[in-house]
Amino acid sequence: MSTYTMEKVLWDFAGNPERVQKFKSDPDAYLASYAFLAKDEVEILKNMDVKEMAGRGVSTLLTMMVWMEIEGPQGMPFYMMRMNS
């Protein structure tokens, strides 16, 4: 497990709606292209477990940015709920 591996995936979403759509339509297939991810990291990313990501040292600013790209601005209350649960 490393912070870098998950942050690399998240950074690849930045400003790339095509990647976001591929992830949303088939997260398993999308994440399969990242051979360096551990199985637990794949599950964390598939579930967008932002609290677990933060606990592992992933930038919360990065997770919030990606959450907004995936869920849109209306998803911010859900992001906050997940971070505070």
C-alpha positions as CSV (number, residue, x, y, z in Angstrom):
1,M,0.0,0.0,0.0
2,S,1.2,3.5,-0.8
3,T,-0.3,6.9,-0.9
4,Y,1.3,7.4,-4.3
5,T,-0.6,4.5,-6.0
6,M,-4.1,5.9,-5.1
7,E,-3.1,9.5,-5.7
8,K,-1.9,8.6,-9.2
9,V,-5.3,7.2,-10.1
10,L,-7.1,10.2,-8.7
11,W,-4.7,12.7,-10.5
12,D,-5.5,10.9,-13.8
13,F,-9.1,11.9,-13.4
14,A,-8.3,15.6,-13.1
15,G,-9.9,17.5,-16.0
16,N,-10.5,14.4,-17.9
17,P,-14.3,13.7,-18.2
18,E,-13.7,10.8,-20.5
19,R,-11.7,8.9,-17.8
20,V,-14.4,9.8,-15.2
21,Q,-17.1,8.3,-17.5
22,K,-15.1,5.1,-18.1
23,F,-14.6,4.8,-14.3
24,K,-18.3,5.4,-13.6
25,S,-19.5,2.9,-16.2
26,D,-17.1,0.1,-15.3
27,P,-14.8,0.7,-12.3
28,D,-13.3,-2.8,-12.4
29,A,-12.3,-2.5,-16.0
30,Y,-11.0,1.1,-15.6
31,L,-8.9,0.2,-12.5
32,A,-7.5,-3.0,-14.1
33,S,-5.2,-0.7,-16.2
34,Y,-3.4,0.3,-13.0
35,A,-1.5,-2.9,-12.4
36,F,0.4,-1.4,-9.5
37,L,-2.7,-1.1,-7.3
38,A,-3.1,-3.6,-4.4
39,K,-6.5,-5.4,-4.1
40,D,-7.5,-3.4,-1.1
41,E,-6.7,-0.1,-3.0
42,V,-8.9,-1.2,-5.9
43,E,-11.8,-1.7,-3.5
44,I,-11.2,1.6,-1.7
45,L,-11.2,3.5,-5.1
46,K,-14.2,1.6,-6.5
47,N,-16.2,2.5,-3.4
48,M,-14.7,6.0,-3.3
49,D,-14.0,5.4,0.4
50,V,-12.6,8.9,0.9
51,K,-12.3,8.5,4.7
52,E,-10.1,5.4,4.2
53,M,-8.1,7.2,1.6
54,A,-7.5,10.1,4.0
55,G,-6.6,7.7,6.7
56,R,-3.9,6.3,4.4
57,G,-2.5,9.7,3.7
58,V,-4.2,10.5,0.4
59,S,-4.7,14.3,0.0
60,T,-8.2,15.3,1.1
61,L,-8.1,18.1,-1.3
62,L,-7.4,15.6,-4.1
63,T,-10.2,13.3,-3.0
64,M,-12.6,16.2,-2.8
65,M,-11.7,17.4,-6.3
66,V,-12.2,13.9,-7.7
67,W,-15.5,13.5,-5.8
68,M,-16.8,16.7,-7.4
69,E,-15.8,15.4,-10.9
70,I,-17.5,12.1,-10.3
71,E,-20.6,13.2,-8.4
72,G,-20.9,16.9,-9.4
73,P,-21.3,19.8,-7.0
74,Q,-24.6,18.4,-5.6
75,G,-22.6,15.5,-4.2
76,M,-20.6,17.6,-1.7
77,P,-23.0,16.9,1.3
78,F,-22.4,13.1,0.7
79,Y,-18.7,13.6,0.5
80,M,-18.8,15.4,3.9
81,M,-21.0,12.6,5.3
82,R,-18.5,10.0,4.2
83,M,-15.6,11.9,5.7
84,N,-17.4,12.4,9.0
85,S,-18.9,8.9,9.4
